Amino acid sequence: MRFFSEIFLANKDNDTRITLVVTEKICERLKTDFKEELKLYLAREKRKLFICKKEIKIAMLVKTEYFMAADFLTSKGIFDQETIMGFEPAALRWTEDLVLYYKEQAQQI
């Protein structure tokens, strides 16, 4: 969950567009462990948070204008705490497509 801390705190004065797509389980942890930071994050116009209720093996996807990041669940459904990051155009396009797919199935907070 250290990654969320970095997103919430390091970018609090930054105007970068950030979209988070998380599972319900991760969202509950955010509400518990990062209550105030989450409130500040959601108050920003260019910050979006989506909760996907569908069972998926992706715990979290982040896509900004400059990078992408993804956290996956293990085969047992446990958050594996390893983040994949990419900065190349192909990685950003792949993430954009995946984010759009899950956003269509998710509910915005």
C-alpha positions in Angstrom: 0.0 0.0 0.0 3.1 2.2 0.0 2.4 3.0 -3.6 -1.0 4.6 -2.7 0.8 6.8 -0.1 3.1 8.0 -2.8 0.3 8.8 -5.2 -1.8 10.6 -2.6 1.0 12.6 -1.0 3.6 13.2 -3.7 1.0 14.4 -6.2 -1.2 16.5 -3.8 -0.1 19.8 -5.3 0.3 18.5 -8.8 -2.3 18.9 -11.5 -1.6 15.7 -13.3 -4.7 13.7 -14.4 -4.7 10.4 -12.5 -7.3 7.6 -12.8 -7.2 4.7 -10.3 -9.2 1.5 -10.9 -9.2 -0.7 -7.8 -11.0 -3.8 -6.5 -13.6 -3.4 -3.7 -11.1 -5.0 -1.2 -8.4 -2.5 -2.1 -10.9 0.4 -1.9 -11.9 -0.7 1.6 -8.2 -0.6 2.6 -7.8 2.9 1.1 -10.9 4.1 3.1 -9.4 2.6 6.3 -5.6 3.3 5.9 -5.7 6.5 3.8 -9.0 8.1 4.8 -7.9 11.8 4.8 -5.5 11.4 1.8 -8.3 9.7 -0.2 -10.7 12.6 0.6 -8.1 15.1 -0.7 -7.4 13.0 -3.8 -11.1 12.8 -4.7 -11.6 16.5 -4.2 -9.3 17.2 -7.1 -10.9 17.6 -10.5 -8.4 15.6 -12.5 -8.4 12.7 -10.0 -10.7 9.7 -10.6 -11.3 6.5 -8.7 -13.2 3.6 -10.0 -14.2 0.4 -8.1 -14.6 -2.7 -10.2 -16.8 -5.3 -8.5 -16.1 -7.9 -11.1 -13.6 -10.6 -9.9 -10.3 -9.7 -11.5 -6.6 -10.5 -10.8 -5.6 -6.8 -11.1 -5.6 -5.1 -7.7 -4.9 -1.6 -9.2 -4.2 0.2 -12.4 -2.8 3.7 -12.7 -2.4 5.6 -15.9 -1.2 9.2 -16.1 -0.1 11.2 -19.1 3.5 10.0 -18.5 3.5 6.6 -16.9 1.4 3.5 -16.1 1.5 1.2 -13.1 -0.3 -2.0 -12.2 -0.5 -4.2 -9.1 -1.8 -7.7 -9.5 -3.2 -10.4 -7.2 -1.6 -13.7 -6.8 -3.4 -16.9 -8.0 -4.8 -17.1 -4.5 -6.2 -13.6 -4.7 -3.6 -12.0 -2.4 -2.2 -8.6 -3.1 1.4 -9.4 -4.1 2.8 -5.9 -3.4 4.9 -5.8 -6.6 4.2 -2.9 -8.9 4.8 -3.0 -12.7 5.5 0.4 -14.2 6.0 1.6 -17.8 6.7 4.8 -19.5 6.8 3.7 -23.2 3.9 4.7 -25.6 2.9 1.0 -26.1 2.6 0.5 -22.3 0.5 3.6 -22.0 -1.8 2.5 -24.8 -2.2 -1.0 -23.3 -3.0 0.5 -20.0 -5.5 3.0 -21.5 -7.3 0.2 -23.2 -7.4 -1.9 -20.0 -8.5 1.1 -17.9 -11.3 1.8 -20.4 -12.4 -1.8 -20.3 -12.6 -1.9 -16.5 -14.1 1.6 -16.3 -17.0 0.4 -18.4 -17.6 -2.3 -15.7 -16.9 -0.2 -12.7 -18.5 2.5 -10.6 -16.9 5.9 -10.1 -16.5 7.1 -6.6 
